[in-house]
Amino acid sequence: MAMSRVMGIDYGSRHIGIALSDELRITASGYETVNWNGEDDEWALNRIAEIVKEKNVGVIVLGKPRRTDGGQSETEVKANAFGKKLEELTGIAPVLKDERYTTVIASRYLHEQNIKAKKQKKVIDQEAAAIIVREYLEQQR
């Protein structure tokens, strides 16, 4: 009884962390970091849409990068616009989720796993995206 996966997106102006749940939606792990120039998001959007298709994604949870004071950041405005474009491409309206401290939590987790700083840099956005998915899955239970 396979279900669709949940994709988490940790949106950033240079790196977009992608994580996927398993098809039973029990757990999530980092999948890929999409690197882009911060301006032309077409390549990044197309790559994410490709993953959605290939991996049977049914739900997209897009991290909403709020400021720590709860106000809307410039990055959040860009993430919202990115989410709208992604919906046009995939037909899936992203669920927006506050992701204020996910990178801090991801960094602590990777540090506790004794992952070297150089390797952390490559996977931190994926781990932040995995936290977004895990929190979403917990809320759905």
N, C-alpha and C positions, 0 to 999 in steps of 0.2 A: 504494500500500500504506500507507494511513493507520493509524497506531497511536493509542492514547489519549495524552493529554498528562499531564505531571507537574505538580502544583500545589505550590508552596511557600508555607508560611504562617509569617510572622514575627509571633508572637502578642505583643500588648502590652495593657496595661490600658486604653488609650485608642484606640490605632491598631493595626490588624492589616494587615500588608503581605501582599499576594497577588502571586505571580509564577506564570507559566505557561511550560512548555517548548513548543517547537514539536511537532507531531505525530510527527516522526521522532526526537524526544528528543535533538536535537543541541545545542540552545542554550536559554537561558531569558531572559526579560525581565520587568520589573515590569509588572503588569497593573492593579492597583487598590489603594487604601488604604481599608479599611473602618473608619470612625470609629464609636465607640460609647461609652457612658457608663461602661464598666467594671463594670457590675452586671448589667443585664438583657441577657444575651447572645443572646436569641432572634432579634433583628433581624440581628445579625452572622452567626449560624449560618445563618439562612435565606438571606441574601445569598450566602454562600459556597457553600451547597448549590445555589443557582441557577446560579452560575458553573460548578460541577462539571458540571451537566447541559448548560448551553449550550455549553461548550467541550470536551466529550468528555474529561473528566479521568478517568484510570484509577488514578492513584497520588497520594496526598496525603502530602507530607512536612511534618511539623509541627516547627518549631523548638522545641527543648527549652531554655528559658532557665535554664541552670545558673548557680550562683554561680561567680565566678572561682576559688574554692578547690575547685571540683568538687562542693560540697554542693548539696543541693536547695533551691531558692529558693521563696518563696511564689508567685511568678509561675509557676514550673514546675508546682506543684501545680494552679494554676488552668488552665494550658495543657493538662495531662493530662485534667482534667475536661472542658474544652472539646473536646478530641480525641475523648473517649468520646461526647459528645453529637453531634459531627459524624459519627461513625461510624453512630450510630443513624439520622441523617437521610439519609446518602448510601449506606450499606452498604459504605463503604470504610474499612478500619482504617488510620488514619494511621501512617506510618513516623515514629518519633521520631528527631530528629537534633540533636546538640549544636550550639547556635548561639551559643556564648559570645561570639565576637568578630565576628560578621557585621555588626553595626551600625558598629563601628569600621572594618572593612574597607570597608563601603559608603560611609561618610563620606569616607574617604581617596580612594576611587575617584571619587566625585562631585566632590570638591575638585580632583582631577587633571584632571577633565573641564571645569574652570572653571565649574561650575554654582554660581550665586549661593546664598548661605545661605538666603534666603527660599524659593527653589525646592527646595533640598535637603530642607528640612523636609517638603515635600509628598511627596517620592518616596523618602526614606531607608528607610522600612519596606518599600517595594516592592523596592528594590535589595537590602536584606538578605534578603528572601524569594528573590530571584533567585539570590543566592549559595548559599542553602540548596539550591535546585534544582540548580544547577551542580555543587555538591559531591556531591550524590546521584547525578547522572548520571555523574560521573567514577568513582564507586565501582562503578557498574553495568557499566562498560566492561571 
